[in-house]
Amino acid sequence: MAYEKPARNSRSKKTWVQILQSNIYKRDMKTVQDFLNLSTSKIPSTVPEFMSIYTIKDDKWEKESELSLVQDIFAQIYFHCREFKEGETIADMFDLSEGIYKYSSIVPENYDEMIVVTKKWHETFREQYLTSGGDKNSKDDIINDCKKKFESWISEEIKRVGQFCDECERLNSIFNKFAQVIKDDWEAGLKPTIHKIEKKFQKSSRSRKNYPKHLQQTLNDLAKSVSDSSLVLQPISDKWRTFSTDLENIKATLEKIGEPRCLLPTRKIHLESIKNKWKGLNKLSLELYSLLYYFEIEKE
């Protein structure tokens, strides 16, 4: 699902709080960018690259099985990060959060109109059956007009929110999988191997000399990068999960009030409730939009 990106030529003045928050977001996104760059361009993904960069000879490669394990995990991290980076998941998340922010900004107007239509529909319906005055045909026309407007609107709204839900679920799945895979690569793969290597090469001064110093620096850099990125990725994942849940709840409520047997007063109450839920999504989508902005736009 594609969203039209708005022009970004004009910028409104920001308060110092907004500037501070923007700088935090910018720092966070740079953390993830640095991790992806380190993983896709600065760690070797093949055995020849690994041996060349860290000046490891064939005999040492054969004797030190731990080096082979490190290279295997480097290759895994490289593959997972490249797949995520080239898949443009962050860009798609940025587009979706922007699209929902723009739509949720005009929701009050749309929902207020439907609340008025539903109220008019209900009042006219009551007048028709509870009083004998007035022109019955004209009331039928009003009821049919309100019914037609509501059914057309609810159909389009369910369709639109359904598209938001589908895209959000897709991106949520990819993002969570990436965050978990990287954690597994590190926690279950590289970290235990590093401990084995450190233990082995710390036995004596001679063994310490045999340890590739440049490799140690790469491992240190990667350890810090993974740790820092996890601290950034987790809040995004949490926000996105809330995003997805709120959209699904809105969709379910819309489907409920779209059923023919739903009472008109109930529809009006639910429309008010959904309008308030959109207000929360408007705030959350702006947070995500602002956060992802520095990942997607700063690199252009």
C-alpha atoms as a printed R data frame, in Angstrom:
    type eleno elety resid chain resno       x       y      z
1   ATOM     1    CA   MET     A     1   0.000   0.000  0.000
2   ATOM     2    CA   ALA     A     2   1.514   3.283 -1.102
3   ATOM     3    CA   TYR     A     3   1.069   6.685  0.510
4   ATOM     4    CA   GLU     A     4   1.723   9.994 -1.162
5   ATOM     5    CA   LYS     A     5   4.518  11.815  0.619
6   ATOM     6    CA   PRO     A     6   3.823  15.504  1.251
7   ATOM     7    CA   ALA     A     7   6.147  18.272  0.165
8   ATOM     8    CA   ARG     A     8   8.668  19.166  2.852
9   ATOM     9    CA   ASN     A     9   9.752  22.590  1.660
10  ATOM    10    CA   SER     A    10   8.096  24.496  4.465
11  ATOM    11    CA   ARG     A    11   8.902  24.005  8.138
12  ATOM    12    CA   SER     A    12   6.947  25.510 10.989
13  ATOM    13    CA   LYS     A    13   8.852  27.012 13.914
14  ATOM    14    CA   LYS     A    14   9.487  24.537 16.712
15  ATOM    15    CA   THR     A    15   9.462  25.086 20.437
16  ATOM    16    CA   TRP     A    16  12.596  24.171 22.378
17  ATOM    17    CA   VAL     A    17  10.792  21.056 23.667
18  ATOM    18    CA   GLN     A    18  10.108  19.915 20.103
19  ATOM    19    CA   ILE     A    19  13.703  20.630 19.123
20  ATOM    20    CA   LEU     A    20  14.983  18.637 22.097
21  ATOM    21    CA   GLN     A    21  12.670  15.738 21.250
22  ATOM    22    CA   SER     A    22  13.732  15.888 17.598
23  ATOM    23    CA   ASN     A    23  17.390  15.699 18.587
24  ATOM    24    CA   ILE     A    24  16.674  12.622 20.706
25  ATOM    25    CA   TYR     A    25  14.885  10.965 17.786
26  ATOM    26    CA   LYS     A    26  17.719  11.910 15.455
27  ATOM    27    CA   ARG     A    27  20.250  10.369 17.826
28  ATOM    28    CA   ASP     A    28  18.176   7.201 18.163
29  ATOM    29    CA   MET     A    29  17.819   6.752 14.425
30  ATOM    30    CA   LYS     A    30  21.526   7.363 13.914
31  ATOM    31    CA   THR     A    31  22.151   4.515 16.365
32  ATOM    32    CA   VAL     A    32  20.144   2.117 14.192
33  ATOM    33    CA   GLN     A    33  21.693   3.484 10.993
34  ATOM    34    CA   ASP     A    34  25.200   3.006 12.398
35  ATOM    35    CA   PHE     A    35  24.352  -0.558 13.371
36  ATOM    36    CA   LEU     A    36  23.008  -1.386  9.893
37  ATOM    37    CA   ASN     A    37  26.027   0.266  8.251
38  ATOM    38    CA   LEU     A    38  28.456  -1.591 10.510
39  ATOM    39    CA   SER     A    39  26.703  -4.891  9.863
40  ATOM    40    CA   THR     A    40  26.402  -4.531  6.091
41  ATOM    41    CA   SER     A    41  29.640  -2.805  5.136
42  ATOM    42    CA   LYS     A    42  32.229  -3.157  7.903
43  ATOM    43    CA   ILE     A    43  31.983  -6.775  8.964
44  ATOM    44    CA   PRO     A    44  33.091  -9.439  6.455
45  ATOM    45    CA   SER     A    45  30.350 -11.749  5.190
46  ATOM    46    CA   THR     A    46  32.598 -14.345  3.527
47  ATOM    47    CA   VAL     A    47  35.503 -16.482  4.724
48  ATOM    48    CA   PRO     A    48  38.102 -14.933  2.339
49  ATOM    49    CA   GLU     A    49  37.098 -11.419  3.429
50  ATOM    50    CA   PHE     A    50  37.265 -12.411  7.072
51  ATOM    51    CA   MET     A    51  40.728 -13.969  6.734
52  ATOM    52    CA   SER     A    52  42.021 -11.049  4.680
53  ATOM    53    CA   ILE     A    53  40.761  -8.272  6.948
54  ATOM    54    CA   TYR     A    54  42.034  -9.905 10.125
55  ATOM    55    CA   THR     A    55  45.239 -11.303  8.512
56  ATOM    56    CA   ILE     A    56  44.465 -14.883  9.463
57  ATOM    57    CA   LYS     A    57  46.540 -17.629  7.817
58  ATOM    58    CA   ASP     A    58  45.186 -20.989  6.687
59  ATOM    59    CA   ASP     A    59  46.925 -22.911  9.449
60  ATOM    60    CA   LYS     A    60  45.503 -20.621 12.126
61  ATOM    61    CA   TRP     A    61  42.032 -20.870 10.565
62  ATOM    62    CA   GLU     A    62  42.235 -24.650 10.762
63  ATOM    63    CA   LYS     A    63  43.478 -24.698 14.354
64  ATOM    64    CA   GLU     A    64  41.145 -22.065 15.806
65  ATOM    65    CA   SER     A    65  37.587 -23.357 15.296
66  ATOM    66    CA   GLU     A    66  36.190 -20.389 17.230
67  ATOM    67    CA   LEU     A    67  37.258 -18.063 14.422
68  ATOM    68    CA   SER     A    68  35.105 -20.053 12.035
69  ATOM    69    CA   LEU     A    69  32.151 -19.725 14.407
70  ATOM    70    CA   VAL     A    70  32.606 -15.954 14.583
71  ATOM    71    CA   GLN     A    71  32.688 -15.719 10.796
72  ATOM    72    CA   ASP     A    72  29.497 -17.794 10.498
73  ATOM    73    CA   ILE     A    73  27.653 -15.473 12.863
74  ATOM    74    CA   PHE     A    74  29.074 -12.398 11.108
75  ATOM    75    CA   ALA     A    75  27.572 -13.796  7.902
76  ATOM    76    CA   GLN     A    76  24.192 -14.276  9.625
77  ATOM    77    CA   ILE     A    77  24.143 -10.741 11.007
78  ATOM    78    CA   TYR     A    78  25.219  -9.363  7.630
79  ATOM    79    CA   PHE     A    79  22.438 -11.247  5.839
80  ATOM    80    CA   HIS     A    80  19.697 -10.290  8.307
81  ATOM    81    CA   CYS     A    81  20.680  -6.603  8.357
82  ATOM    82    CA   ARG     A    82  21.050  -6.373  4.582
83  ATOM    83    CA   GLU     A    83  17.663  -8.047  4.101
84  ATOM    84    CA   PHE     A    84  16.040  -5.579  6.508
85  ATOM    85    CA   LYS     A    85  17.827  -2.552  5.049
86  ATOM    86    CA   GLU     A    86  17.097  -3.394  1.410
87  ATOM    87    CA   GLY     A    87  13.512  -4.338  2.212
88  ATOM    88    CA   GLU     A    88  12.769  -0.678  3.054
89  ATOM    89    CA   THR     A    89  10.751  -1.631  6.119
90  ATOM    90    CA   ILE     A    90  11.610   1.609  7.911
91  ATOM    91    CA   ALA     A    91  10.617   3.628  4.825
92  ATOM    92    CA   ASP     A    92   7.279   1.799  4.651
93  ATOM    93    CA   MET     A    93   6.699   2.366  8.377
94  ATOM    94    CA   PHE     A    94   7.449   6.046  7.856
95  ATOM    95    CA   ASP     A    95   4.949   6.254  4.982
96  ATOM    96    CA   LEU     A    96   2.240   4.452  6.946
97  ATOM    97    CA   SER     A    97   2.645   6.548 10.092
98  ATOM    98    CA   GLU     A    98   2.550   9.686  7.939
99  ATOM    99    CA   GLY     A    99  -0.551   8.453  6.112
100 ATOM   100    CA   ILE     A   100  -2.369   7.654  9.349
101 ATOM   101    CA   TYR     A   101  -1.308  10.963 10.886
102 ATOM   102    CA   LYS     A   102  -2.702  12.881  7.919
103 ATOM   103    CA   TYR     A   103  -5.937  10.898  7.919
104 ATOM   104    CA   SER     A   104  -6.467  11.010 11.687
105 ATOM   105    CA   SER     A   105  -6.052  14.799 11.530
106 ATOM   106    CA   ILE     A   106  -9.272  15.100  9.487
107 ATOM   107    CA   VAL     A   107 -11.177  12.325 11.283
108 ATOM   108    CA   PRO     A   108 -13.097  14.603 13.715
109 ATOM   109    CA   GLU     A   109 -14.730  16.408 10.804
110 ATOM   110    CA   ASN     A   110 -15.703  13.153  9.049
111 ATOM   111    CA   TYR     A   111 -17.016  11.482 12.189
112 ATOM   112    CA   ASP     A   112 -18.891  14.574 13.360
113 ATOM   113    CA   GLU     A   113 -20.715  14.583 10.031
114 ATOM   114    CA   MET     A   114 -21.734  10.929 10.464
115 ATOM   115    CA   ILE     A   115 -22.806  11.568 14.058
116 ATOM   116    CA   VAL     A   116 -25.134  14.301 12.781
117 ATOM   117    CA   VAL     A   117 -26.461  11.986 10.050
118 ATOM   118    CA   THR     A   118 -27.076   9.178 12.561
119 ATOM   119    CA   LYS     A   119 -28.794  11.528 14.993
120 ATOM   120    CA   LYS     A   120 -31.050  12.898 12.249
121 ATOM   121    CA   TRP     A   121 -31.801   9.362 11.074
122 ATOM   122    CA   HIS     A   122 -32.771   8.301 14.594
123 ATOM   123    CA   GLU     A   123 -34.892  11.376 15.343
124 ATOM   124    CA   THR     A   124 -36.773  11.128 12.045
125 ATOM   125    CA   PHE     A   125 -37.328   7.407 12.558
126 ATOM   126    CA   ARG     A   126 -38.825   8.055 15.993
127 ATOM   127    CA   GLU     A   127 -41.062  10.834 14.670
128 ATOM   128    CA   GLN     A   128 -42.335   8.569 11.941
129 ATOM   129    CA   TYR     A   129 -43.419   5.784 14.269
130 ATOM   130    CA   LEU     A   130 -44.182   7.613 17.520
131 ATOM   131    CA   THR     A   131 -46.131  10.592 16.150
132 ATOM   132    CA   SER     A   132 -48.839  10.908 13.571
133 ATOM   133    CA   GLY     A   133 -48.011  14.408 12.386
134 ATOM   134    CA   GLY     A   134 -46.033  15.435  9.348
135 ATOM   135    CA   ASP     A   135 -45.562  14.017  5.895
136 ATOM   136    CA   LYS     A   136 -44.715  10.311  6.102
137 ATOM   137    CA   ASN     A   137 -43.224  10.267  2.611
138 ATOM   138    CA   SER     A   138 -40.848  13.126  3.363
139 ATOM   139    CA   LYS     A   139 -39.719  11.331  6.517
140 ATOM   140    CA   ASP     A   140 -39.121   8.176  4.515
141 ATOM   141    CA   ASP     A   141 -36.983  10.201  2.130
142 ATOM   142    CA   ILE     A   142 -34.943  11.621  5.012
143 ATOM   143    CA   ILE     A   143 -34.480   8.169  6.566
144 ATOM   144    CA   ASN     A   144 -33.444   6.622  3.250
145 ATOM   145    CA   ASP     A   145 -31.056   9.491  2.548
146 ATOM   146    CA   CYS     A   146 -29.414   9.138  5.980
147 ATOM   147    CA   LYS     A   147 -29.258   5.361  5.593
148 ATOM   148    CA   LYS     A   148 -27.636   5.674  2.165
149 ATOM   149    CA   LYS     A   149 -25.058   8.211  3.390
150 ATOM   150    CA   PHE     A   150 -24.148   6.117  6.419
151 ATOM   151    CA   GLU     A   151 -23.860   2.821  4.544
152 ATOM   152    CA   SER     A   152 -21.686   4.390  1.849
153 ATOM   153    CA   TRP     A   153 -19.452   6.037  4.448
154 ATOM   154    CA   ILE     A   154 -19.113   3.002  6.737
155 ATOM   155    CA   SER     A   155 -18.214   0.781  3.782
156 ATOM   156    CA   GLU     A   156 -15.399   3.112  2.709
157 ATOM   157    CA   GLU     A   157 -14.213   3.632  6.279
158 ATOM   158    CA   ILE     A   158 -13.985  -0.109  6.990
159 ATOM   159    CA   LYS     A   159 -12.088  -0.573  3.734
160 ATOM   160    CA   ARG     A   160  -9.656   2.263  4.529
161 ATOM   161    CA   VAL     A   161  -8.998   1.137  8.104
162 ATOM   162    CA   GLY     A   162  -8.634  -2.437  6.855
163 ATOM   163    CA   GLN     A   163  -5.831  -1.297  4.537
164 ATOM   164    CA   PHE     A   164  -4.137   0.470  7.445
165 ATOM   165    CA   CYS     A   165  -4.476  -2.702  9.560
166 ATOM   166    CA   ASP     A   166  -3.070  -5.012  6.880
167 ATOM   167    CA   GLU     A   167  -0.042  -2.818  6.233
168 ATOM   168    CA   CYS     A   168   0.558  -2.274  9.938
169 ATOM   169    CA   GLU     A   169   0.406  -6.020 10.621
170 ATOM   170    CA   ARG     A   170   2.824  -6.743  7.772
171 ATOM   171    CA   LEU     A   171   5.365  -4.196  8.974
172 ATOM   172    CA   ASN     A   172   4.932  -5.169 12.614
173 ATOM   173    CA   SER     A   173   5.745  -8.768 11.724
174 ATOM   174    CA   ILE     A   174   8.875  -7.831  9.742
175 ATOM   175    CA   PHE     A   175  10.144  -5.372 12.332
176 ATOM   176    CA   ASN     A   176   9.623  -7.716 15.290
177 ATOM   177    CA   LYS     A   177  11.243 -10.568 13.411
178 ATOM   178    CA   PHE     A   178  14.284  -8.412 12.637
179 ATOM   179    CA   ALA     A   179  14.628  -7.218 16.236
180 ATOM   180    CA   GLN     A   180  14.338 -10.791 17.530
181 ATOM   181    CA   VAL     A   181  16.686 -12.277 14.941
182 ATOM   182    CA   ILE     A   182  19.395  -9.730 15.739
183 ATOM   183    CA   LYS     A   183  18.950 -10.421 19.444
184 ATOM   184    CA   ASP     A   184  19.241 -14.166 18.803
185 ATOM   185    CA   ASP     A   185  22.296 -13.706 16.560
186 ATOM   186    CA   TRP     A   186  23.950 -11.785 19.353
187 ATOM   187    CA   GLU     A   187  22.694 -13.385 22.559
188 ATOM   188    CA   ALA     A   188  22.629 -17.014 21.432
189 ATOM   189    CA   GLY     A   189  25.330 -16.848 18.796
190 ATOM   190    CA   LEU     A   190  28.101 -14.302 18.993
191 ATOM   191    CA   LYS     A   191  28.257 -13.475 22.701
192 ATOM   192    CA   PRO     A   192  28.919 -17.071 23.927
193 ATOM   193    CA   THR     A   193  31.498 -17.531 21.170
194 ATOM   194    CA   ILE     A   194  33.300 -14.334 22.172
195 ATOM   195    CA   HIS     A   195  33.463 -15.560 25.761
196 ATOM   196    CA   LYS     A   196  35.024 -18.824 24.587
197 ATOM   197    CA   ILE     A   197  37.590 -16.966 22.500
198 ATOM   198    CA   GLU     A   198  38.463 -14.533 25.280
199 ATOM   199    CA   LYS     A   199  38.879 -17.380 27.737
200 ATOM   200    CA   LYS     A   200  41.069 -19.318 25.332
201 ATOM   201    CA   PHE     A   201  43.306 -16.430 24.310
202 ATOM   202    CA   GLN     A   202  43.715 -15.029 27.813
203 ATOM   203    CA   LYS     A   203  45.514 -18.115 29.101
204 ATOM   204    CA   SER     A   204  48.985 -16.655 28.563
205 ATOM   205    CA   SER     A   205  50.815 -13.687 27.077
206 ATOM   206    CA   ARG     A   206  51.719 -15.852 24.107
207 ATOM   207    CA   SER     A   207  48.113 -16.818 23.411
208 ATOM   208    CA   ARG     A   208  47.062 -13.171 23.734
209 ATOM   209    CA   LYS     A   209  49.532 -12.271 20.991
210 ATOM   210    CA   ASN     A   210  47.879 -14.812 18.707
211 ATOM   211    CA   TYR     A   211  44.496 -13.134 19.014
212 ATOM   212    CA   PRO     A   212  43.692 -10.860 16.022
213 ATOM   213    CA   LYS     A   213  43.582  -7.390 17.589
214 ATOM   214    CA   HIS     A   214  41.519  -5.892 14.781
215 ATOM   215    CA   LEU     A   215  38.910  -8.619 15.269
216 ATOM   216    CA   GLN     A   216  38.672  -7.761 18.950
217 ATOM   217    CA   GLN     A   217  37.906  -4.137 18.055
218 ATOM   218    CA   THR     A   218  35.214  -5.194 15.584
219 ATOM   219    CA   LEU     A   219  33.601  -7.422 18.197
220 ATOM   220    CA   ASN     A   220  33.660  -4.589 20.729
221 ATOM   221    CA   ASP     A   221  32.097  -2.195 18.214
222 ATOM   222    CA   LEU     A   222  29.449  -4.724 17.263
223 ATOM   223    CA   ALA     A   223  28.644  -5.519 20.897
224 ATOM   224    CA   LYS     A   224  28.048  -1.851 21.676
225 ATOM   225    CA   SER     A   225  26.100  -1.289 18.466
226 ATOM   226    CA   VAL     A   226  23.772  -4.240 19.089
227 ATOM   227    CA   SER     A   227  23.191  -3.166 22.684
228 ATOM   228    CA   ASP     A   228  22.481   0.466 21.761
229 ATOM   229    CA   SER     A   229  20.232  -0.509 18.853
230 ATOM   230    CA   SER     A   230  18.189  -2.872 21.010
231 ATOM   231    CA   LEU     A   231  17.412   0.028 23.351
232 ATOM   232    CA   VAL     A   232  16.076   1.986 20.360
233 ATOM   233    CA   LEU     A   233  14.294  -0.858 18.575
234 ATOM   234    CA   GLN     A   234  12.301  -2.028 21.601
235 ATOM   235    CA   PRO     A   235  10.343   1.228 22.158
236 ATOM   236    CA   ILE     A   236   9.579   1.416 18.429
237 ATOM   237    CA   SER     A   237   8.345  -2.159 18.548
238 ATOM   238    CA   ASP     A   238   6.152  -1.374 21.574
239 ATOM   239    CA   LYS     A   239   4.666   1.722 19.925
240 ATOM   240    CA   TRP     A   240   4.030  -0.174 16.715
241 ATOM   241    CA   ARG     A   241   2.270  -2.972 18.620
242 ATOM   242    CA   THR     A   242  -0.019  -0.400 20.248
243 ATOM   243    CA   PHE     A   243  -0.557   1.168 16.836
244 ATOM   244    CA   SER     A   244  -1.627  -2.183 15.376
245 ATOM   245    CA   THR     A   245  -3.913  -3.070 18.306
246 ATOM   246    CA   ASP     A   246  -5.698   0.305 18.237
247 ATOM   247    CA   LEU     A   247  -6.318   0.046 14.495
248 ATOM   248    CA   GLU     A   248  -7.722  -3.473 14.865
249 ATOM   249    CA   ASN     A   249 -10.050  -2.263 17.646
250 ATOM   250    CA   ILE     A   250 -11.294   0.595 15.464
251 ATOM   251    CA   LYS     A   251 -11.901  -1.784 12.576
252 ATOM   252    CA   ALA     A   252 -13.820  -4.233 14.799
253 ATOM   253    CA   THR     A   253 -16.033  -1.440 16.156
254 ATOM   254    CA   LEU     A   254 -16.725  -0.097 12.660
255 ATOM   255    CA   GLU     A   255 -17.746  -3.566 11.504
256 ATOM   256    CA   LYS     A   256 -20.051  -3.843 14.526
257 ATOM   257    CA   ILE     A   257 -21.893  -0.588 13.840
258 ATOM   258    CA   GLY     A   258 -22.015  -1.428 10.146
259 ATOM   259    CA   GLU     A   259 -24.247  -4.428 10.833
260 ATOM   260    CA   PRO     A   260 -27.946  -3.815  9.919
261 ATOM   261    CA   ARG     A   261 -29.167  -4.931 13.359
262 ATOM   262    CA   CYS     A   262 -27.062  -2.347 15.214
263 ATOM   263    CA   LEU     A   263 -29.327   0.213 16.903
264 ATOM   264    CA   LEU     A   264 -29.021   3.847 15.840
265 ATOM   265    CA   PRO     A   265 -28.292   5.193 19.371
266 ATOM   266    CA   THR     A   266 -25.555   2.534 19.687
267 ATOM   267    CA   ARG     A   267 -24.046   3.641 16.383
268 ATOM   268    CA   LYS     A   268 -23.888   7.230 17.571
269 ATOM   269    CA   ILE     A   269 -22.183   6.225 20.841
270 ATOM   270    CA   HIS     A   270 -19.618   4.081 19.013
271 ATOM   271    CA   LEU     A   271 -18.882   6.845 16.496
272 ATOM   272    CA   GLU     A   272 -18.030   9.169 19.379
273 ATOM   273    CA   SER     A   273 -15.828   6.473 20.904
274 ATOM   274    CA   ILE     A   274 -13.975   5.771 17.652
275 ATOM   275    CA   LYS     A   275 -13.407   9.490 17.114
276 ATOM   276    CA   ASN     A   276 -11.638   9.632 20.484
277 ATOM   277    CA   LYS     A   277  -9.550   6.560 19.621
278 ATOM   278    CA   TRP     A   278  -8.400   8.318 16.453
279 ATOM   279    CA   LYS     A   279  -7.190  11.217 18.604
280 ATOM   280    CA   GLY     A   280  -4.874   8.815 20.417
281 ATOM   281    CA   LEU     A   281  -3.697   7.362 17.109
282 ATOM   282    CA   ASN     A   282  -3.064  10.864 15.813
283 ATOM   283    CA   LYS     A   283  -0.660  11.528 18.683
284 ATOM   284    CA   LEU     A   284   1.016   8.115 18.387
285 ATOM   285    CA   SER     A   285   1.387   8.351 14.606
286 ATOM   286    CA   LEU     A   286   3.014  11.779 14.994
287 ATOM   287    CA   GLU     A   287   5.529  10.310 17.451
288 ATOM   288    CA   LEU     A   288   6.361   7.480 15.055
289 ATOM   289    CA   TYR     A   289   6.445   9.844 12.089
290 ATOM   290    CA   SER     A   290   8.849  12.182 13.913
291 ATOM   291    CA   LEU     A   291  11.024   9.278 15.034
292 ATOM   292    CA   LEU     A   292  11.222   7.558 11.649
293 ATOM   293    CA   TYR     A   293  11.663  10.893  9.849
294 ATOM   294    CA   TYR     A   294  15.306  11.050 10.871
295 ATOM   295    CA   PHE     A   295  15.960   7.581  9.556
296 ATOM   296    CA   GLU     A   296  14.239   8.073  6.226
297 ATOM   297    CA   ILE     A   297  14.786  11.753  5.385
298 ATOM   298    CA   GLU     A   298  18.216  12.501  6.811
299 ATOM   299    CA   LYS     A   299  19.768   9.902  4.531
300 ATOM   300    CA   GLU     A   300  18.325  11.537  1.380
